[in-house]
Amino acid sequence: MSRVISTITYHFARELKYTRYPEIKGLSTEQFKEQISYIKRDFNIISRNDLIGFVNSGESLQNP
């Protein structure tokens, strides 16, 4: 069985209508909240330290 670990990085999540830099792509805070809710509901979230422990010593990635 193969396992996949995906990472997500957000650079900008802010109220876009108030930004001084409209040409920079970003999410509105409402879109950001919706995405985080979806991720929490449908995926197992692990910390960077959990991932490092798994890579270095094979520690379990099971959520408590």
mmCIF file as Biopython writes it, N, C-alpha, C and O atoms, coordinates in Angstrom:
data_model
#
loop_
_atom_site.group_PDB
_atom_site.id
_atom_site.type_symbol
_atom_site.label_atom_id
_atom_site.label_alt_id
_atom_site.label_comp_id
_atom_site.label_asym_id
_atom_site.label_entity_id
_atom_site.label_seq_id
_atom_site.pdbx_PDB_ins_code
_atom_site.Cartn_x
_atom_site.Cartn_y
_atom_site.Cartn_z
_atom_site.occupancy
_atom_site.B_iso_or_equiv
_atom_site.auth_seq_id
_atom_site.auth_asym_id
_atom_site.pdbx_PDB_model_num
ATOM 1   N N  . MET A ? 1  ? 0.842   -1.173 0.000  1.0 0.0 1  A 1 
ATOM 2   C CA . MET A ? 1  ? 0.000   0.000  0.000  1.0 0.0 1  A 1 
ATOM 3   C C  . MET A ? 1  ? 0.892   1.242  0.000  1.0 0.0 1  A 1 
ATOM 4   O O  . MET A ? 1  ? 1.825   1.343  0.796  1.0 0.0 1  A 1 
ATOM 5   N N  . SER A ? 2  ? 0.604   2.172  -0.884 1.0 0.0 2  A 1 
ATOM 6   C CA . SER A ? 2  ? 1.383   3.402  -0.908 1.0 0.0 2  A 1 
ATOM 7   C C  . SER A ? 2  ? 0.700   4.458  -0.040 1.0 0.0 2  A 1 
ATOM 8   O O  . SER A ? 2  ? -0.521  4.467  0.117  1.0 0.0 2  A 1 
ATOM 9   N N  . ARG A ? 3  ? 1.510   5.333  0.510  1.0 0.0 3  A 1 
ATOM 10  C CA . ARG A ? 3  ? 0.992   6.426  1.332  1.0 0.0 3  A 1 
ATOM 11  C C  . ARG A ? 3  ? 1.440   7.728  0.706  1.0 0.0 3  A 1 
ATOM 12  O O  . ARG A ? 3  ? 2.544   7.829  0.171  1.0 0.0 3  A 1 
ATOM 13  N N  . VAL A ? 4  ? 0.601   8.694  0.775  1.0 0.0 4  A 1 
ATOM 14  C CA . VAL A ? 4  ? 0.890   9.999  0.197  1.0 0.0 4  A 1 
ATOM 15  C C  . VAL A ? 4  ? 0.824   11.041 1.305  1.0 0.0 4  A 1 
ATOM 16  O O  . VAL A ? 4  ? -0.113  11.064 2.103  1.0 0.0 4  A 1 
ATOM 17  N N  . ILE A ? 5  ? 1.821   11.889 1.335  1.0 0.0 5  A 1 
ATOM 18  C CA . ILE A ? 5  ? 1.816   13.026 2.247  1.0 0.0 5  A 1 
ATOM 19  C C  . ILE A ? 5  ? 1.832   14.277 1.395  1.0 0.0 5  A 1 
ATOM 20  O O  . ILE A ? 5  ? 2.735   14.478 0.584  1.0 0.0 5  A 1 
ATOM 21  N N  . SER A ? 6  ? 0.838   15.109 1.581  1.0 0.0 6  A 1 
ATOM 22  C CA . SER A ? 6  ? 0.739   16.369 0.838  1.0 0.0 6  A 1 
ATOM 23  C C  . SER A ? 6  ? 0.983   17.518 1.794  1.0 0.0 6  A 1 
ATOM 24  O O  . SER A ? 6  ? 0.619   17.454 2.968  1.0 0.0 6  A 1 
ATOM 25  N N  . THR A ? 7  ? 1.595   18.559 1.288  1.0 0.0 7  A 1 
ATOM 26  C CA . THR A ? 7  ? 1.776   19.763 2.097  1.0 0.0 7  A 1 
ATOM 27  C C  . THR A ? 7  ? 1.052   20.921 1.425  1.0 0.0 7  A 1 
ATOM 28  O O  . THR A ? 7  ? 0.946   20.985 0.200  1.0 0.0 7  A 1 
ATOM 29  N N  . ILE A ? 8  ? 0.566   21.814 2.237  1.0 0.0 8  A 1 
ATOM 30  C CA . ILE A ? 8  ? -0.131  22.997 1.736  1.0 0.0 8  A 1 
ATOM 31  C C  . ILE A ? 8  ? 0.531   24.209 2.364  1.0 0.0 8  A 1 
ATOM 32  O O  . ILE A ? 8  ? 0.765   24.251 3.572  1.0 0.0 8  A 1 
ATOM 33  N N  . THR A ? 9  ? 0.826   25.183 1.535  1.0 0.0 9  A 1 
ATOM 34  C CA . THR A ? 9  ? 1.440   26.417 2.012  1.0 0.0 9  A 1 
ATOM 35  C C  . THR A ? 9  ? 0.594   27.598 1.562  1.0 0.0 9  A 1 
ATOM 36  O O  . THR A ? 9  ? 0.269   27.722 0.381  1.0 0.0 9  A 1 
ATOM 37  N N  . TYR A ? 10 ? 0.248   28.440 2.476  1.0 0.0 10 A 1 
ATOM 38  C CA . TYR A ? 10 ? -0.488  29.667 2.157  1.0 0.0 10 A 1 
ATOM 39  C C  . TYR A ? 10 ? 0.460   30.841 2.318  1.0 0.0 10 A 1 
ATOM 40  O O  . TYR A ? 10 ? 1.140   30.975 3.335  1.0 0.0 10 A 1 
ATOM 41  N N  . HIS A ? 11 ? 0.496   31.678 1.311  1.0 0.0 11 A 1 
ATOM 42  C CA . HIS A ? 11 ? 1.327   32.875 1.381  1.0 0.0 11 A 1 
ATOM 43  C C  . HIS A ? 11 ? 0.498   34.098 1.762  1.0 0.0 11 A 1 
ATOM 44  O O  . HIS A ? 11 ? 0.960   34.965 2.503  1.0 0.0 11 A 1 
ATOM 45  N N  . PHE A ? 12 ? -0.725  34.159 1.250  1.0 0.0 12 A 1 
ATOM 46  C CA . PHE A ? 12 ? -1.576  35.303 1.541  1.0 0.0 12 A 1 
ATOM 47  C C  . PHE A ? 12 ? -3.008  34.846 1.789  1.0 0.0 12 A 1 
ATOM 48  O O  . PHE A ? 12 ? -3.604  34.175 0.947  1.0 0.0 12 A 1 
ATOM 49  N N  . ALA A ? 13 ? -3.546  35.200 2.918  1.0 0.0 13 A 1 
ATOM 50  C CA . ALA A ? 13 ? -4.960  35.028 3.237  1.0 0.0 13 A 1 
ATOM 51  C C  . ALA A ? 13 ? -5.361  36.301 3.961  1.0 0.0 13 A 1 
ATOM 52  O O  . ALA A ? 13 ? -4.966  36.529 5.105  1.0 0.0 13 A 1 
ATOM 53  N N  . ARG A ? 14 ? -6.132  37.111 3.300  1.0 0.0 14 A 1 
ATOM 54  C CA . ARG A ? 14 ? -6.483  38.419 3.863  1.0 0.0 14 A 1 
ATOM 55  C C  . ARG A ? 14 ? -7.742  38.941 3.184  1.0 0.0 14 A 1 
ATOM 56  O O  . ARG A ? 14 ? -8.225  38.351 2.218  1.0 0.0 14 A 1 
ATOM 57  N N  . GLU A ? 15 ? -8.258  40.024 3.684  1.0 0.0 15 A 1 
ATOM 58  C CA . GLU A ? 15 ? -9.405  40.669 3.052  1.0 0.0 15 A 1 
ATOM 59  C C  . GLU A ? 15 ? -8.915  41.361 1.777  1.0 0.0 15 A 1 
ATOM 60  O O  . GLU A ? 15 ? -8.326  42.441 1.829  1.0 0.0 15 A 1 
ATOM 61  N N  . LEU A ? 16 ? -9.166  40.725 0.644  1.0 0.0 16 A 1 
ATOM 62  C CA . LEU A ? 16 ? -8.617  41.200 -0.617 1.0 0.0 16 A 1 
ATOM 63  C C  . LEU A ? 16 ? -9.119  42.587 -1.020 1.0 0.0 16 A 1 
ATOM 64  O O  . LEU A ? 16 ? -8.398  43.346 -1.667 1.0 0.0 16 A 1 
ATOM 65  N N  . LYS A ? 17 ? -10.335 42.910 -0.644 1.0 0.0 17 A 1 
ATOM 66  C CA . LYS A ? 17 ? -10.858 44.217 -1.054 1.0 0.0 17 A 1 
ATOM 67  C C  . LYS A ? 17 ? -10.141 45.375 -0.375 1.0 0.0 17 A 1 
ATOM 68  O O  . LYS A ? 17 ? -10.243 46.518 -0.820 1.0 0.0 17 A 1 
ATOM 69  N N  . TYR A ? 18 ? -9.414  45.083 0.706  1.0 0.0 18 A 1 
ATOM 70  C CA . TYR A ? 18 ? -8.695  46.140 1.418  1.0 0.0 18 A 1 
ATOM 71  C C  . TYR A ? 18 ? -7.192  46.137 1.177  1.0 0.0 18 A 1 
ATOM 72  O O  . TYR A ? 18 ? -6.477  46.947 1.767  1.0 0.0 18 A 1 
ATOM 73  N N  . THR A ? 19 ? -6.696  45.250 0.328  1.0 0.0 19 A 1 
ATOM 74  C CA . THR A ? 19 ? -5.263  45.125 0.137  1.0 0.0 19 A 1 
ATOM 75  C C  . THR A ? 19 ? -4.674  46.284 -0.670 1.0 0.0 19 A 1 
ATOM 76  O O  . THR A ? 19 ? -5.334  46.854 -1.538 1.0 0.0 19 A 1 
ATOM 77  N N  . ARG A ? 20 ? -3.444  46.610 -0.370 1.0 0.0 20 A 1 
ATOM 78  C CA . ARG A ? 20 ? -2.730  47.623 -1.145 1.0 0.0 20 A 1 
ATOM 79  C C  . ARG A ? 20 ? -2.093  47.012 -2.385 1.0 0.0 20 A 1 
ATOM 80  O O  . ARG A ? 20 ? -1.598  47.738 -3.247 1.0 0.0 20 A 1 
ATOM 81  N N  . TYR A ? 21 ? -2.098  45.685 -2.486 1.0 0.0 21 A 1 
ATOM 82  C CA . TYR A ? 21 ? -1.437  44.990 -3.589 1.0 0.0 21 A 1 
ATOM 83  C C  . TYR A ? 21 ? -2.415  44.045 -4.280 1.0 0.0 21 A 1 
ATOM 84  O O  . TYR A ? 21 ? -2.302  42.830 -4.120 1.0 0.0 21 A 1 
ATOM 85  N N  . PRO A ? 22 ? -3.370  44.567 -5.041 1.0 0.0 22 A 1 
ATOM 86  C CA . PRO A ? 22 ? -4.400  43.723 -5.648 1.0 0.0 22 A 1 
ATOM 87  C C  . PRO A ? 22 ? -3.867  42.743 -6.690 1.0 0.0 22 A 1 
ATOM 88  O O  . PRO A ? 22 ? -4.540  41.762 -7.005 1.0 0.0 22 A 1 
ATOM 89  N N  . GLU A ? 23 ? -2.678  42.987 -7.228 1.0 0.0 23 A 1 
ATOM 90  C CA . GLU A ? 23 ? -2.126  42.088 -8.247 1.0 0.0 23 A 1 
ATOM 91  C C  . GLU A ? 23 ? -1.548  40.802 -7.649 1.0 0.0 23 A 1 
ATOM 92  O O  . GLU A ? 23 ? -1.302  39.844 -8.380 1.0 0.0 23 A 1 
ATOM 93  N N  . ILE A ? 24 ? -1.330  40.769 -6.335 1.0 0.0 24 A 1 
ATOM 94  C CA . ILE A ? 24 ? -0.838  39.561 -5.682 1.0 0.0 24 A 1 
ATOM 95  C C  . ILE A ? 24 ? -2.030  38.655 -5.408 1.0 0.0 24 A 1 
ATOM 96  O O  . ILE A ? 24 ? -3.002  39.060 -4.770 1.0 0.0 24 A 1 
ATOM 97  N N  . LYS A ? 25 ? -1.939  37.425 -5.897 1.0 0.0 25 A 1 
ATOM 98  C CA . LYS A ? 25 ? -3.033  36.478 -5.687 1.0 0.0 25 A 1 
ATOM 99  C C  . LYS A ? 25 ? -3.088  36.065 -4.223 1.0 0.0 25 A 1 
ATOM 100 O O  . LYS A ? 25 ? -2.062  35.952 -3.553 1.0 0.0 25 A 1 
ATOM 101 N N  . GLY A ? 26 ? -4.274  35.849 -3.755 1.0 0.0 26 A 1 
ATOM 102 C CA . GLY A ? 26 ? -4.451  35.417 -2.376 1.0 0.0 26 A 1 
ATOM 103 C C  . GLY A ? 26 ? -5.878  34.974 -2.156 1.0 0.0 26 A 1 
ATOM 104 O O  . GLY A ? 26 ? -6.726  35.119 -3.036 1.0 0.0 26 A 1 
ATOM 105 N N  . LEU A ? 27 ? -6.140  34.444 -0.999 1.0 0.0 27 A 1 
ATOM 106 C CA . LEU A ? 27 ? -7.480  34.035 -0.604 1.0 0.0 27 A 1 
ATOM 107 C C  . LEU A ? 27 ? -8.066  35.077 0.326  1.0 0.0 27 A 1 
ATOM 108 O O  . LEU A ? 27 ? -7.355  35.728 1.093  1.0 0.0 27 A 1 
ATOM 109 N N  . SER A ? 28 ? -9.364  35.216 0.242  1.0 0.0 28 A 1 
ATOM 110 C CA . SER A ? 28 ? -10.027 36.031 1.260  1.0 0.0 28 A 1 
ATOM 111 C C  . SER A ? 28 ? -9.999  35.238 2.557  1.0 0.0 28 A 1 
ATOM 112 O O  . SER A ? 28 ? -9.803  34.022 2.543  1.0 0.0 28 A 1 
ATOM 113 N N  . THR A ? 29 ? -10.189 35.907 3.650  1.0 0.0 29 A 1 
ATOM 114 C CA . THR A ? 29 ? -10.175 35.190 4.929  1.0 0.0 29 A 1 
ATOM 115 C C  . THR A ? 29 ? -11.316 34.182 4.991  1.0 0.0 29 A 1 
ATOM 116 O O  . THR A ? 29 ? -11.166 33.127 5.608  1.0 0.0 29 A 1 
ATOM 117 N N  . GLU A ? 30 ? -12.454 34.481 4.365  1.0 0.0 30 A 1 
ATOM 118 C CA . GLU A ? 30 ? -13.577 33.541 4.355  1.0 0.0 30 A 1 
ATOM 119 C C  . GLU A ? 30 ? -13.223 32.285 3.552  1.0 0.0 30 A 1 
ATOM 120 O O  . GLU A ? 30 ? -13.532 31.174 3.984  1.0 0.0 30 A 1 
ATOM 121 N N  . GLN A ? 31 ? -12.580 32.446 2.392  1.0 0.0 31 A 1 
ATOM 122 C CA . GLN A ? 31 ? -12.152 31.284 1.602  1.0 0.0 31 A 1 
ATOM 123 C C  . GLN A ? 31 ? -11.120 30.454 2.367  1.0 0.0 31 A 1 
ATOM 124 O O  . GLN A ? 31 ? -11.145 29.225 2.320  1.0 0.0 31 A 1 
ATOM 125 N N  . PHE A ? 32 ? -10.225 31.130 3.063  1.0 0.0 32 A 1 
ATOM 126 C CA . PHE A ? 32 ? -9.220  30.437 3.858  1.0 0.0 32 A 1 
ATOM 127 C C  . PHE A ? 32 ? -9.891  29.591 4.944  1.0 0.0 32 A 1 
ATOM 128 O O  . PHE A ? 32 ? -9.541  28.425 5.124  1.0 0.0 32 A 1 
ATOM 129 N N  . LYS A ? 33 ? -10.839 30.164 5.657  1.0 0.0 33 A 1 
ATOM 130 C CA . LYS A ? 33 ? -11.555 29.432 6.706  1.0 0.0 33 A 1 
ATOM 131 C C  . LYS A ? 33 ? -12.285 28.221 6.125  1.0 0.0 33 A 1 
ATOM 132 O O  . LYS A ? 33 ? -12.285 27.150 6.732  1.0 0.0 33 A 1 
ATOM 133 N N  . GLU A ? 34 ? -12.906 28.382 4.959  1.0 0.0 34 A 1 
ATOM 134 C CA . GLU A ? 34 ? -13.607 27.269 4.314  1.0 0.0 34 A 1 
ATOM 135 C C  . GLU A ? 34 ? -12.638 26.145 3.948  1.0 0.0 34 A 1 
ATOM 136 O O  . GLU A ? 34 ? -12.939 24.970 4.158  1.0 0.0 34 A 1 
ATOM 137 N N  . GLN A ? 35 ? -11.485 26.504 3.406  1.0 0.0 35 A 1 
ATOM 138 C CA . GLN A ? 35 ? -10.503 25.491 3.045  1.0 0.0 35 A 1 
ATOM 139 C C  . GLN A ? 35 ? -9.965  24.763 4.272  1.0 0.0 35 A 1 
ATOM 140 O O  . GLN A ? 35 ? -9.806  23.543 4.246  1.0 0.0 35 A 1 
ATOM 141 N N  . ILE A ? 36 ? -9.689  25.482 5.323  1.0 0.0 36 A 1 
ATOM 142 C CA . ILE A ? 36 ? -9.193  24.848 6.549  1.0 0.0 36 A 1 
ATOM 143 C C  . ILE A ? 36 ? -10.250 23.904 7.121  1.0 0.0 36 A 1 
ATOM 144 O O  . ILE A ? 36 ? -9.912  22.814 7.581  1.0 0.0 36 A 1 
ATOM 145 N N  . SER A ? 37 ? -11.507 24.298 7.100  1.0 0.0 37 A 1 
ATOM 146 C CA . SER A ? 37 ? -12.583 23.418 7.578  1.0 0.0 37 A 1 
ATOM 147 C C  . SER A ? 37 ? -12.637 22.139 6.752  1.0 0.0 37 A 1 
ATOM 148 O O  . SER A ? 37 ? -12.765 21.047 7.307  1.0 0.0 37 A 1 
ATOM 149 N N  . TYR A ? 38 ? -12.541 22.265 5.443  1.0 0.0 38 A 1 
ATOM 150 C CA . TYR A ? 38 ? -12.541 21.098 4.550  1.0 0.0 38 A 1 
ATOM 151 C C  . TYR A ? 38 ? -11.354 20.182 4.856  1.0 0.0 38 A 1 
ATOM 152 O O  . TYR A ? 38 ? -11.514 18.966 4.961  1.0 0.0 38 A 1 
ATOM 153 N N  . ILE A ? 39 ? -10.183 20.761 4.997  1.0 0.0 39 A 1 
ATOM 154 C CA . ILE A ? 39 ? -8.978  19.969 5.269  1.0 0.0 39 A 1 
ATOM 155 C C  . ILE A ? 39 ? -9.123  19.235 6.602  1.0 0.0 39 A 1 
ATOM 156 O O  . ILE A ? 39 ? -8.819  18.045 6.683  1.0 0.0 39 A 1 
ATOM 157 N N  . LYS A ? 40 ? -9.577  19.917 7.634  1.0 0.0 40 A 1 
ATOM 158 C CA . LYS A ? 40 ? -9.752  19.288 8.950  1.0 0.0 40 A 1 
ATOM 159 C C  . LYS A ? 40 ? -10.759 18.144 8.902  1.0 0.0 40 A 1 
ATOM 160 O O  . LYS A ? 40 ? -10.595 17.133 9.585  1.0 0.0 40 A 1 
ATOM 161 N N  . ARG A ? 41 ? -11.800 18.312 8.091  1.0 0.0 41 A 1 
ATOM 162 C CA . ARG A ? 41 ? -12.864 17.318 8.015  1.0 0.0 41 A 1 
ATOM 163 C C  . ARG A ? 41 ? -12.438 16.075 7.225  1.0 0.0 41 A 1 
ATOM 164 O O  . ARG A ? 41 ? -12.787 14.955 7.600  1.0 0.0 41 A 1 
ATOM 165 N N  . ASP A ? 42 ? -11.690 16.265 6.140  1.0 0.0 42 A 1 
ATOM 166 C CA . ASP A ? 42 ? -11.445 15.174 5.192  1.0 0.0 42 A 1 
ATOM 167 C C  . ASP A ? 42 ? -10.021 14.624 5.172  1.0 0.0 42 A 1 
ATOM 168 O O  . ASP A ? 42 ? -9.743  13.685 4.425  1.0 0.0 42 A 1 
ATOM 169 N N  . PHE A ? 43 ? -9.127  15.173 5.961  1.0 0.0 43 A 1 
ATOM 170 C CA . PHE A ? 43 ? -7.741  14.721 5.936  1.0 0.0 43 A 1 
ATOM 171 C C  . PHE A ? 43 ? -7.190  14.574 7.349  1.0 0.0 43 A 1 
ATOM 172 O O  . PHE A ? 43 ? -7.695  15.193 8.285  1.0 0.0 43 A 1 
ATOM 173 N N  . ASN A ? 44 ? -6.162  13.760 7.498  1.0 0.0 44 A 1 
ATOM 174 C CA . ASN A ? 44 ? -5.434  13.651 8.758  1.0 0.0 44 A 1 
ATOM 175 C C  . ASN A ? 44 ? -4.330  14.697 8.736  1.0 0.0 44 A 1 
ATOM 176 O O  . ASN A ? 44 ? -3.514  14.738 7.816  1.0 0.0 44 A 1 
ATOM 177 N N  . ILE A ? 45 ? -4.318  15.523 9.742  1.0 0.0 45 A 1 
ATOM 178 C CA . ILE A ? 45 ? -3.331  16.600 9.820  1.0 0.0 45 A 1 
ATOM 179 C C  . ILE A ? 45 ? -2.233  16.182 10.782 1.0 0.0 45 A 1 
ATOM 180 O O  . ILE A ? 45 ? -2.505  15.739 11.898 1.0 0.0 45 A 1 
ATOM 181 N N  . ILE A ? 46 ? -0.995  16.326 10.343 1.0 0.0 46 A 1 
ATOM 182 C CA . ILE A ? 46 ? 0.154   16.025 11.194 1.0 0.0 46 A 1 
ATOM 183 C C  . ILE A ? 46 ? 1.049   17.254 11.268 1.0 0.0 46 A 1 
ATOM 184 O O  . ILE A ? 46 ? 1.006   18.127 10.402 1.0 0.0 46 A 1 
ATOM 185 N N  . SER A ? 47 ? 1.847   17.302 12.303 1.0 0.0 47 A 1 
ATOM 186 C CA . SER A ? 47 ? 2.770   18.429 12.459 1.0 0.0 47 A 1 
ATOM 187 C C  . SER A ? 47 ? 4.069   18.144 11.707 1.0 0.0 47 A 1 
ATOM 188 O O  . SER A ? 47 ? 4.339   17.013 11.302 1.0 0.0 47 A 1 
ATOM 189 N N  . ARG A ? 48 ? 4.837   19.166 11.538 1.0 0.0 48 A 1 
ATOM 190 C CA . ARG A ? 48 ? 6.161   19.020 10.922 1.0 0.0 48 A 1 
ATOM 191 C C  . ARG A ? 48 ? 7.013   18.077 11.765 1.0 0.0 48 A 1 
ATOM 192 O O  . ARG A ? 48 ? 7.753   17.261 11.216 1.0 0.0 48 A 1 
ATOM 193 N N  . ASN A ? 49 ? 6.922   18.177 13.090 1.0 0.0 49 A 1 
ATOM 194 C CA . ASN A ? 49 ? 7.697   17.288 13.960 1.0 0.0 49 A 1 
ATOM 195 C C  . ASN A ? 49 ? 7.269   15.832 13.809 1.0 0.0 49 A 1 
ATOM 196 O O  . ASN A ? 49 ? 8.104   14.928 13.854 1.0 0.0 49 A 1 
ATOM 197 N N  . ASP A ? 50 ? 5.952   15.601 13.628 1.0 0.0 50 A 1 
ATOM 198 C CA . ASP A ? 50 ? 5.480   14.241 13.376 1.0 0.0 50 A 1 
ATOM 199 C C  . ASP A ? 50 ? 6.099   13.689 12.091 1.0 0.0 50 A 1 
ATOM 200 O O  . ASP A ? 50 ? 6.549   12.544 12.058 1.0 0.0 50 A 1 
ATOM 201 N N  . LEU A ? 51 ? 6.121   14.491 11.056 1.0 0.0 51 A 1 
ATOM 202 C CA . LEU A ? 51 ? 6.691   14.058 9.777  1.0 0.0 51 A 1 
ATOM 203 C C  . LEU A ? 51 ? 8.179   13.764 9.913  1.0 0.0 51 A 1 
ATOM 204 O O  . LEU A ? 51 ? 8.662   12.757 9.395  1.0 0.0 51 A 1 
ATOM 205 N N  . ILE A ? 52 ? 8.902   14.624 10.599 1.0 0.0 52 A 1 
ATOM 206 C CA . ILE A ? 52 ? 10.346  14.414 10.796 1.0 0.0 52 A 1 
ATOM 207 C C  . ILE A ? 52 ? 10.581  13.121 11.574 1.0 0.0 52 A 1 
ATOM 208 O O  . ILE A ? 52 ? 11.473  12.346 11.227 1.0 0.0 52 A 1 
ATOM 209 N N  . GLY A ? 53 ? 9.795   12.881 12.616 1.0 0.0 53 A 1 
ATOM 210 C CA . GLY A ? 53 ? 9.929   11.641 13.378 1.0 0.0 53 A 1 
ATOM 211 C C  . GLY A ? 53 ? 9.656   10.421 12.527 1.0 0.0 53 A 1 
ATOM 212 O O  . GLY A ? 53 ? 10.343  9.408  12.657 1.0 0.0 53 A 1 
ATOM 213 N N  . PHE A ? 54 ? 8.662   10.500 11.657 1.0 0.0 54 A 1 
ATOM 214 C CA . PHE A ? 54 ? 8.342   9.397  10.772 1.0 0.0 54 A 1 
ATOM 215 C C  . PHE A ? 54 ? 9.483   9.128  9.795  1.0 0.0 54 A 1 
ATOM 216 O O  . PHE A ? 54 ? 9.868   7.976  9.597  1.0 0.0 54 A 1 
ATOM 217 N N  . VAL A ? 55 ? 10.021  10.171 9.190  1.0 0.0 55 A 1 
ATOM 218 C CA . VAL A ? 55 ? 11.104  10.013 8.214  1.0 0.0 55 A 1 
ATOM 219 C C  . VAL A ? 55 ? 12.369  9.493  8.886  1.0 0.0 55 A 1 
ATOM 220 O O  . VAL A ? 55 ? 13.036  8.608  8.349  1.0 0.0 55 A 1 
ATOM 221 N N  . ASN A ? 56 ? 12.702  10.034 10.054 1.0 0.0 56 A 1 
ATOM 222 C CA . ASN A ? 56 ? 13.958  9.665  10.704 1.0 0.0 56 A 1 
ATOM 223 C C  . ASN A ? 56 ? 13.930  8.322  11.422 1.0 0.0 56 A 1 
ATOM 224 O O  . ASN A ? 56 ? 14.934  7.610  11.444 1.0 0.0 56 A 1 
ATOM 225 N N  . SER A ? 57 ? 12.783  7.967  12.014 1.0 0.0 57 A 1 
ATOM 226 C CA . SER A ? 57 ? 12.790  6.750  12.829 1.0 0.0 57 A 1 
ATOM 227 C C  . SER A ? 57 ? 11.585  5.842  12.602 1.0 0.0 57 A 1 
ATOM 228 O O  . SER A ? 57 ? 11.434  4.842  13.302 1.0 0.0 57 A 1 
ATOM 229 N N  . GLY A ? 58 ? 10.736  6.166  11.649 1.0 0.0 58 A 1 
ATOM 230 C CA . GLY A ? 58 ? 9.599   5.324  11.365 1.0 0.0 58 A 1 
ATOM 231 C C  . GLY A ? 58 ? 8.482   5.414  12.383 1.0 0.0 58 A 1 
ATOM 232 O O  . GLY A ? 58 ? 7.632   4.527  12.446 1.0 0.0 58 A 1 
ATOM 233 N N  . GLU A ? 59 ? 8.467   6.482  13.191 1.0 0.0 59 A 1 
ATOM 234 C CA . GLU A ? 59 ? 7.397   6.670  14.171 1.0 0.0 59 A 1 
ATOM 235 C C  . GLU A ? 59 ? 6.041   6.663  13.474 1.0 0.0 59 A 1 
ATOM 236 O O  . GLU A ? 59 ? 5.936   7.031  12.304 1.0 0.0 59 A 1 
ATOM 237 N N  . SER A ? 60 ? 5.023   6.250  14.185 1.0 0.0 60 A 1 
ATOM 238 C CA . SER A ? 60 ? 3.681   6.178  13.631 1.0 0.0 60 A 1 
ATOM 239 C C  . SER A ? 60 ? 3.144   7.582  13.329 1.0 0.0 60 A 1 
ATOM 240 O O  . SER A ? 60 ? 3.463   8.548  14.022 1.0 0.0 60 A 1 
ATOM 241 N N  . LEU A ? 61 ? 2.328   7.668  12.284 1.0 0.0 61 A 1 
ATOM 242 C CA . LEU A ? 61 ? 1.668   8.921  11.952 1.0 0.0 61 A 1 
ATOM 243 C C  . LEU A ? 61 ? 0.193   8.898  12.342 1.0 0.0 61 A 1 
ATOM 244 O O  . LEU A ? 61 ? -0.580  9.749  11.903 1.0 0.0 61 A 1 
ATOM 245 N N  . GLN A ? 62 ? -0.189  7.945  13.148 1.0 0.0 62 A 1 
ATOM 246 C CA . GLN A ? 62 ? -1.588  7.833  13.563 1.0 0.0 62 A 1 
ATOM 247 C C  . GLN A ? 62 ? -1.962  8.970  14.484 1.0 0.0 62 A 1 
ATOM 248 O O  . GLN A ? 62 ? -1.201  9.346  15.375 1.0 0.0 62 A 1 
ATOM 249 N N  . ASN A ? 63 ? -3.144  9.512  14.259 1.0 0.0 63 A 1 
ATOM 250 C CA . ASN A ? 63 ? -3.654  10.545 15.160 1.0 0.0 63 A 1 
ATOM 251 C C  . ASN A ? 63 ? -4.085  9.910  16.479 1.0 0.0 63 A 1 
ATOM 252 O O  . ASN A ? 63 ? -4.597  8.791  16.483 1.0 0.0 63 A 1 
ATOM 253 N N  . PRO A ? 64 ? -3.885  10.610 17.602 1.0 0.0 64 A 1 
ATOM 254 C CA . PRO A ? 64 ? -4.287  10.051 18.901 1.0 0.0 64 A 1 
ATOM 255 C C  . PRO A ? 64 ? -5.780  9.883  18.985 1.0 0.0 64 A 1 
ATOM 256 O O  . PRO A ? 64 ? -6.294  9.426  20.006 1.0 0.0 64 A 1 
#
